[in-house]
Structure formats: C-alpha cells, structure tokens
C-alpha cells in the first residue's frame, strides 16, 4: 500500500493578515478621497521600493541600531544588509537626497505602500500594514507644518467624519527636548535614554499615567504585576525626573474652552522655565496657532503638549489625527479608536545624505486602522459593487461553449460585469456557485432554448424573495420564481433592465 502523503498545514504567519475583496475595495475608495485632498494641496505622487539598504535607514530604526531589530533584514549576494522599509519617510529621504538637483524645492509629494515591523504582534498590532504619506521637503518655516495639520483636517472632512468627531493635535518636540535637557538628559550620550522616554510618553493613551511612570522608571510588566507577561525595560529615571516629566504631561487642554490655544501656550511657557530649546519650540507653536486661526481651522486643530510621536527622527512640530467618536470595533465593542495618523518635522533625515541642512515635514495615515473605523461608522459602503452575472454552462461541446462565451462578451461590451462558469459541476451546483458569489442574475441556455434562439434569465434576488412565499417543491418548480425567457438578441437589454430594477430597490432600502 502506498504511503499516505502528509498534508502541509495551511497557516498564516503571526502579525500578518489576509484581505478580502470588500476590504480591498473599501481601502481603494478611502484612498481615492485622501488622494483628492493631497492633489488639491498641490502634492505629486511618487513611490520607492519596499527594500532599502539597512544603513540608509541608519540609527533611526524603530527599535535598536542593529540590522534585524525592529525591521526585517537580510544580506544579499554581496553581503550587503538590506531591510524591508519600516515606514515611508526614510525611503523618501534617500530618494530626495539621491535626486536632489533635479527635484523642485520645496518638493511636495505623496505615496502609499506597505511597511513592515519585526516586532511582537498583538491585537491591532501587525507586522505588515499600509501607510499613506504626504511630505514637504525644503521648507524651513513652520508654515509647512501648519499646512500639514490643516490638510489632515481636510482629509478627515473628505472622508465624512464630522467636526467634533475628530481633532488634529499639534505639539513641538523641542518643548520636550527642553524638559529632558532640564532633567539632565541632554547631549548625544543620553540619546538612547531620550528615545526610551519618548516611547514611554507615546504610550500615554494606551497605558495611562501610571503605566508611563513605570516605563519612565525601572520598567513595566505586561500583566500588571511583577512576573506577569513580558517585561519592557524602562528609561531608568529617578523619582524627581519622573515627576518633572509627568507634571509636563499632566495638562490636557479642553478643546471646548474659549481661548484654549492661549491658555495652553501660557502653561507651556511656565513649564519651559526659560530653557532655550523649549522656548524656541513654544515660539514655533505660537506661529502655527496664529496661522491655523487665520485660515479658519482653530475649531479643528489644537495645541496639545501630550503629542510626542515615538520615532527619534522628529526635530520640531509633531501632530496627530485622533478620532473622538465612540465607534464599534470588529468585535462589536464600542471603543475610542484614537490616533489614525500623525507625523512631524524631520530636518535631519535628508541631511544625513547631503551633509547640509535640508528641512522636511510630513504626516502618515494608518490606512488599515482608519479604514476599519470608517467602515464601522458606515462611511465606506461598498455595496454599490455588483457581483458578476454568471452565464451557466449546460452543454460542453465546442459549439455550445462558443455561444456561451459570445453571451459573456456581449454583456461585458455593454459594461456589465459577467463571467462564464468555468467549473465542472451541473446546473444545481452552478446556481449554488452564483448564489455564493452574490451574483444578481444567471443566464441559462440548454438545447431546447438554443433551438428556439432563446435564453432564460433568472433574477436571483427577486427569485429568492418570491421563493420565500412558495410552500412546496412542486409549486416552486412550476412557478420558476424570478425567471423569464427572452430572445437571445434581447439578452443584454433584459439583463440591464433587471439590474436597473435591483439598483432602484436598493436605493429605496437605504
């Protein structure tokens, strides 16, 4: 007896996700609206490869300065280290530096694509996800940062998110840098600890003030108690340093308060206590605030000192788009989705390649996260995509297959989605296939119909409705609900008539 072949187990790697047709269409619909806003602001599309030389990503890797920490890396046949990109900003910086002389300055571009993180996956945390970025390279003034924040607001509006259901929050990393200098964490020697502090503060919405305190100090156990879950090493700050940092974080502006920008800036000035770096950052925030007010965005874009952003390369203003509405997640639980995009100024990325200052700013939208929120808000309905009409195969001789294919071609030429059944099953199974596809109509032609120059057209939606009122199988066969016989020459016109009636019915039901 022959040995039984062992089956390979079909399994998906952790942190990666398959995408359904509905998800893909929802993303494309959303990205089309975002693209229109980017284009309206004068940005141009560009794209870079998914793989870069690891040293081009440099010390700005999301985890640690090692080839395979935080990113997926490998060596090519020349033993050069290559990495899958972890965001779209570092590849853009390399592209601008490499093409600097021929690009217009400022250089305004947008791009969308997959990015990868070699990190522990978890709920809502993936190793592969899509971003949609817009960047301005070559503008030193914070007017470019103010424009980015305003464009983020316009993106939210274009996606149908009401004012009051979202907010754009703006801060400046120079303010935090000044606070860290004041507690003894200035200079290159403390770069690693500063990054740990930044990442701790960036977890404020996720872990709350007490969780951030643990991450600023010795560290935090995921389970909440010592020995429970994984341990994240902290920044090692002492109690006084932690108190200074958390005091700065404790103020959260009330966006409904009159003159909220004035009060927020006043509190920041008090916190800065004369530190030159922090004061410079506050001055930039004051200018951004005045530009936002002049453009009429002060009810959507706010100064908020809690915004940090976790990547090290930010050098000035930073901003986030946050959804405030309570939205059901995929499990039906009502949640606050929080941040769906963000970015900031990164004046050092392009400069690494050029050896001269090249200012830049930009933001990134988390496509999957925002798409999920919009779908659950009912803002990304893809029900207008009609499944194909299926032409059934009753006879499989060459002549019959040619006639069926001619029908499919006629439907397609009329702009109607259509397919020829290409399986090997009989009529009952073919109807079941069409049902599973969500097809609105099937076309049937056996020998009798062919001899008369006719086809049968079955409206599967109307047929299902009529069938619900029919009691027995014999009565069902006699009634043939939703099914009509027409001349073959009238096939396209009759199918179009049925599809139009279905569309009208859907419109009445909405």
C-alpha positions in Angstrom: 0.0 0.0 0.0 1.4 3.4 -0.9 2.2 5.7 2.0 -0.3 8.4 2.7 1.1 11.8 1.7 1.3 14.1 4.7 -0.7 17.3 4.1 1.0 20.6 4.7 -0.8 22.7 7.3 -2.2 26.0 5.9 -1.3 28.6 8.4 -0.7 32.3 8.4 2.3 33.9 10.0 1.6 35.9 13.1 1.2 39.6 12.6 0.1 39.4 9.0 -3.5 39.5 7.6 -5.3 38.4 4.5 -7.6 40.9 2.9 -11.0 40.2 1.4 -12.4 41.8 -1.7 -14.6 44.0 0.5 -11.6 45.3 2.5 -9.6 46.0 -0.7 -12.4 48.0 -2.3 -13.0 49.9 1.0 -9.3 50.8 1.1 -9.3 51.9 -2.5 -12.4 54.0 -2.0 -10.9 55.7 1.1 -7.5 56.3 -0.5 -9.2 57.8 -3.6 -10.7 60.5 -1.3 -7.4 61.1 0.5 -5.6 61.4 -2.8 -8.0 64.1 -4.0 -7.1 66.2 -0.9 -3.4 65.7 -1.4 -3.7 66.7 -5.1 -5.8 69.7 -4.1 -2.9 70.9 -2.0 -0.5 70.5 -4.9 1.2 67.3 -3.9 2.5 64.9 -6.5 2.7 61.1 -6.4 6.0 59.2 -6.1 7.0 55.7 -5.0 10.1 54.0 -3.6 10.9 50.2 -3.3 9.9 48.2 -0.3 13.6 47.3 0.3 16.4 49.7 1.3 20.0 49.3 2.3 19.9 49.0 6.1 22.5 51.7 6.6 20.2 54.1 4.7 17.6 53.6 7.5 20.5 54.2 9.9 20.2 55.0 13.5 16.5 55.8 13.1 15.4 52.2 13.1 12.2 51.8 15.2 13.8 49.6 17.8 17.6 49.5 18.2 20.6 50.2 15.9 21.1 46.5 14.9 20.3 45.1 11.5 17.5 42.8 12.4 15.9 44.5 15.5 12.6 46.2 14.7 12.9 45.6 11.0 13.1 42.6 8.7 16.7 42.4 7.3 18.8 40.0 5.3 22.0 40.0 3.3 22.3 40.0 -0.5 24.9 38.1 -2.6 27.3 41.0 -2.0 26.8 40.6 1.8 25.2 44.0 1.9 22.5 44.3 4.6 19.0 45.1 3.2 15.8 45.8 5.1 12.1 45.9 4.4 11.1 49.5 5.0 9.6 50.3 8.4 7.9 53.5 7.2 7.7 55.6 4.0 9.6 58.6 5.3 13.2 57.2 5.5 13.0 55.9 1.8 11.7 59.3 0.7 14.7 60.9 2.4 17.0 58.7 0.5 15.2 59.4 -2.8 15.3 63.1 -2.3 19.0 63.1 -1.5 19.7 60.9 -4.5 17.7 63.1 -6.9 18.2 66.4 -5.1 19.5 68.5 -8.0 16.6 67.7 -10.4 13.7 67.9 -7.9 11.9 71.3 -7.4 12.3 72.7 -3.9 10.2 72.7 -1.9 9.4 69.1 -3.1 5.8 68.2 -2.3 4.9 64.5 -2.7 2.6 61.8 -1.5 2.9 58.0 -1.6 1.1 54.9 -0.3 2.5 51.4 0.4 3.2 48.5 2.8 5.6 48.9 5.7 7.0 46.2 8.0 7.9 45.9 11.6 9.8 43.0 13.1 8.1 43.3 16.5 5.9 41.1 18.7 2.4 41.1 17.1 -0.7 41.5 19.2 -4.4 42.7 19.0 -4.4 45.5 16.4 -0.6 45.4 16.1 0.6 44.0 12.8 4.0 43.2 11.3 2.8 44.4 7.9 0.5 47.4 7.4 -0.2 50.2 4.9 0.5 53.9 5.2 -0.4 56.9 3.1 2.0 59.8 3.5 2.4 63.4 2.3 5.6 65.3 2.8 7.1 68.7 2.0 10.9 68.8 1.7 12.9 72.1 1.5 10.7 74.4 3.6 12.4 75.5 6.9 9.5 77.6 8.3 6.7 76.1 10.4 4.1 77.4 7.9 4.7 74.0 6.2 3.8 72.2 9.5 0.7 74.3 9.9 -0.4 73.3 6.4 0.2 69.6 7.1 -2.1 69.9 10.2 -4.8 71.7 8.2 -4.5 69.1 5.4 -5.0 66.3 7.9 -8.2 68.1 9.0 -9.4 68.3 5.4 -8.7 64.6 4.9 -11.0 63.8 7.9 -13.7 66.0 6.4 -13.4 64.5 3.0 -13.9 61.0 4.5 -17.2 62.2 6.0 -16.0 62.5 9.6 -18.0 65.3 11.3 -16.4 68.1 13.2 -16.4 67.2 16.8 -15.8 63.5 16.0 -12.1 64.2 15.3 -9.3 66.5 16.3 -5.8 67.4 15.0 -3.4 67.8 17.9 -0.1 69.7 17.5 3.0 69.9 19.7 6.7 70.5 19.3 9.5 68.1 20.1 11.7 71.0 21.1 9.5 71.6 24.1 10.0 68.0 25.3 13.7 68.2 24.4 14.0 71.3 26.6 12.3 69.4 29.5 14.7 66.5 29.1 17.7 68.8 29.0 16.5 70.4 32.2 16.5 67.0 34.0 20.0 66.1 32.8 19.1 64.1 29.6 20.7 66.4 27.0 23.6 65.6 24.7 24.5 62.7 22.5 25.4 60.4 25.4 21.8 60.3 26.5 20.3 59.8 23.1 19.2 56.2 23.9 17.5 57.2 27.1 15.7 60.1 25.5 14.3 57.7 22.9 13.1 55.4 25.6 11.5 58.3 27.4 9.8 59.4 24.1 8.4 55.9 23.5 7.2 55.7 27.1 5.3 59.0 26.8 3.9 57.9 23.4 2.1 55.1 25.3 0.1 57.5 27.5 -3.2 56.8 25.7 -2.6 53.0 25.8 -1.2 52.6 29.4 -2.3 55.7 31.2 -0.2 57.9 33.5 0.7 55.1 35.9 1.9 52.8 33.1 4.0 55.7 31.7 5.6 56.2 35.1 6.6 52.6 35.2 8.2 52.9 31.7 10.0 56.1 32.7 11.4 54.2 35.7 12.5 50.6 36.0 10.1 49.2 33.5 6.7 47.6 33.1 5.2 44.0 33.1 2.5 43.5 30.5 0.4 41.6 33.1 0.4 44.5 35.5 2.3 42.6 38.2 5.9 41.5 38.6 6.5 38.3 36.7 3.2 38.5 34.7 3.6 38.7 30.9 6.6 40.2 29.1 8.8 42.9 30.7 9.6 46.2 29.0 12.7 47.8 30.3 12.2 51.4 31.4 14.3 54.6 30.9 15.7 54.4 34.5 14.7 57.9 35.6 14.7 58.7 39.3 11.6 59.9 41.1 12.3 63.6 40.7 13.0 63.2 37.0 9.8 61.2 36.6 7.8 63.8 38.5 9.1 66.6 36.2 8.2 64.7 33.0 4.7 63.6 34.2 4.0 67.1 35.5 4.6 68.4 32.0 2.3 65.6 30.6 -0.5 66.2 33.2 -2.1 69.1 31.4 -4.6 68.1 28.8 -6.3 71.1 27.0 -10.1 71.4 27.0 -10.8 71.8 23.3 -14.2 73.4 24.1 -12.7 76.1 26.3 -12.6 79.6 24.8 -9.0 80.8 24.0 -7.7 77.2 24.6 -4.6 77.9 22.5 -3.7 81.0 24.5 -4.1 79.0 27.8 -2.1 76.0 26.5 0.8 78.1 25.3 0.9 80.0 28.6 1.2 76.7 30.6 3.9 75.5 28.2 5.9 78.7 28.8 5.6 78.2 32.5 6.8 74.6 32.2 9.8 75.6 30.0 11.2 77.7 32.9 13.4 79.7 30.5 15.0 76.7 28.7 16.2 78.0 25.3 15.3 74.8 23.4 11.8 74.6 24.9 11.2 78.4 24.4 12.1 78.1 20.7 9.6 75.3 20.3 6.9 77.3 22.0 7.5 80.3 19.7 7.0 77.9 16.8 3.8 76.7 18.2 2.6 80.3 18.7 3.2 80.9 15.0 1.4 77.7 14.0 -1.5 78.6 16.2 -1.8 82.1 14.5 -1.7 80.5 11.0 -4.3 78.0 11.9 -6.6 80.7 13.3 -6.1 82.9 10.2 -7.0 80.0 7.9 -10.2 79.2 9.9 -9.0 75.8 11.3 -8.9 76.7 15.0 -12.0 74.6 15.7 -10.3 71.5 14.4 -6.5 71.9 15.0 -5.3 72.4 18.6 -2.0 72.7 20.5 -1.7 69.7 22.9 1.5 69.0 24.8 0.8 65.3 25.2 1.6 64.6 21.5 5.1 63.1 21.2 5.4 60.6 18.4 7.6 57.6 19.1 10.3 57.9 16.3 13.6 59.6 17.1 14.0 61.5 13.9 11.4 64.2 14.7 13.1 67.5 15.3 10.3 70.1 15.7 6.5 70.3 15.4 4.6 66.9 15.6 0.9 66.3 15.1 -1.7 63.6 15.3 -5.2 63.0 13.9 -7.4 61.5 16.5 -10.9 60.1 16.2 -13.1 61.2 19.2 -16.3 59.4 18.3 -17.1 56.1 20.0 -17.1 53.5 17.3 -17.8 49.8 17.3 -14.7 47.7 16.5 -14.7 44.5 14.5 -16.0 42.6 17.6 -18.9 45.0 18.1 -17.4 46.6 21.2 -17.7 50.4 21.5 -14.2 51.9 21.6 -12.3 55.1 21.0 -10.1 54.4 18.0 -7.7 57.2 19.0 -4.9 58.2 16.6 -5.3 57.2 13.0 -2.4 59.2 11.6 0.4 61.6 12.5 3.8 63.0 11.7 6.1 65.9 12.2 9.2 67.8 11.2 12.3 65.7 10.5 15.1 68.1 9.5 17.9 65.5 9.9 16.9 62.7 7.6 17.8 64.1 4.2 20.7 66.0 5.7 22.4 62.7 6.6 23.0 62.1 2.9 23.7 65.7 1.9 25.9 67.0 4.6 23.9 70.2 4.6 20.6 71.3 6.2 17.5 70.0 4.3 14.3 70.8 6.3 11.3 68.5 5.8 7.9 67.8 7.3 5.2 65.3 6.7 2.5 63.0 8.0 1.4 59.4 7.6 -2.1 57.9 7.7 -2.5 54.4 9.1 -4.7 53.0 6.3 -5.9 49.8 7.9 -6.8 51.4 11.2 -8.6 54.3 9.6 -10.4 52.0 7.1 -11.7 49.9 10.0 -13.0 53.0 11.8 -14.7 54.4 8.7 -16.3 51.0 7.8 -17.7 50.7 11.3 -19.0 54.3 11.1 -20.8 53.4 7.8 -18.6 55.8 5.8 -17.2 53.2 3.4 -20.1 51.3 2.0 -19.0 49.1 -0.9 -22.5 47.6 -1.6 -22.5 49.6 -4.9 -20.1 47.0 -6.3 -22.3 44.5 -8.2 -21.2 40.9 -8.4 -20.9 39.5 -12.0 -23.7 38.0 -14.0 -23.0 34.3 -14.4 -23.6 32.5 -17.7 -24.2 28.9 -16.9 -22.7 26.0 -19.0 -25.4 23.4 -19.8 -23.6 21.8 -22.7 -19.8 21.4 -23.0 -19.3 20.8 -26.7 -17.1 23.4 -28.5 -20.0 25.0 -30.4 -22.1 25.5 -27.2 -19.1 26.9 -25.3 -18.6 29.3 -28.1 -22.2 30.5 -27.9 -21.9 30.9 -24.1 -18.7 32.9 -24.5 -20.3 35.1 -27.0 -23.1 36.0 -24.5 -20.5 36.8 -21.8 -18.6 39.1 -24.3 -21.8 40.9 -25.3 -22.6 41.6 -21.6 -19.1 42.8 -20.9 -19.1 45.1 -24.0 -22.2 46.7 -22.6 -20.3 47.4 -19.3 -22.0 44.6 -17.3 -19.7 42.5 -15.1 -20.1 38.9 -16.4 -18.3 35.6 -16.2 -18.6 32.2 -17.8 -18.9 29.3 -15.3 -15.6 27.5 -15.7 -16.1 24.7 -13.2 -17.2 21.2 -14.0 -20.4 20.9 -12.0 -24.0 20.5 -13.1 -26.8 23.2 -13.1 -27.8 22.9 -9.4 -24.2 23.4 -8.3 -23.7 26.2 -10.8 -26.7 28.1 -9.3 -25.3 27.5 -5.8 -22.0 28.9 -7.1 -23.7 32.0 -8.4 -25.5 32.4 -5.0 -22.3 32.2 -3.1 -20.7 34.8 -5.4 -23.6 37.1 -4.7 -24.5 37.2 -8.4 -27.6 39.2 -9.2 -28.5 37.2 -12.4 -27.7 34.0 -14.1 -28.2 33.2 -17.8 -29.3 29.7 -18.9 -29.4 28.2 -22.3 -29.9 24.5 -22.9 -30.5 22.6 -26.1 -34.3 23.5 -26.2 -33.6 27.2 -25.7 -30.8 27.2 -28.3 -33.1 25.6 -30.9 -35.6 28.4 -30.4 -33.0 31.2 -30.3 -33.9 32.0 -26.7 -32.2 32.2 -23.3 -33.6 32.0 -19.8 -32.6 34.8 -17.4 -33.0 34.2 -13.6 -33.2 37.2 -11.3 -31.6 35.6 -8.2 -32.6 38.4 -5.9 -36.3 38.6 -6.9 -36.4 34.8 -7.2 -35.2 34.4 -3.6 -37.9 36.9 -2.5 -40.7 35.1 -4.4 -39.5 31.7 -3.3 -39.9 32.6 0.4 -43.7 32.7 -0.2 -43.9 29.3 -2.1 -44.7 26.3 0.1 -43.8 23.2 -1.8 -41.1 21.9 -4.1 -43.5 21.1 -6.9 -45.1 24.5 -6.8 -41.6 26.1 -6.8 -40.6 24.1 -10.0 -43.9 25.2 -11.6 -43.5 28.9 -10.7 -39.8 29.2 -11.5 -39.7 32.4 -9.4 -37.7 35.3 -10.9 -37.1 33.5 -14.2 -38.0 34.8 -17.6 -37.4 33.5 -21.2 -36.4 36.1 -23.8 -35.0 36.1 -27.4 -31.2 35.7 -27.4 -30.9 39.0 -29.2 -32.6 40.7 -26.3 -30.2 39.3 -23.6 -28.2 42.4 -22.9 -31.3 44.7 -22.7 -33.2 42.4 -20.4 -30.3 41.8 -18.1 -29.8 45.6 -17.9 -33.5 46.1 -17.1 -33.2 43.6 -14.2 -30.0 45.2 -12.8 -31.6 48.7 -13.0 -34.7 47.4 -11.1 -32.4 45.9 -8.4 -30.5 49.1 -8.1 -33.7 51.1 -7.7 -34.8 48.6 -5.0 -31.5 49.0 -3.1 -31.9 52.8 -3.3 -35.4 52.6 -1.7 -34.0 50.4 1.1 -31.2 52.8 2.1 
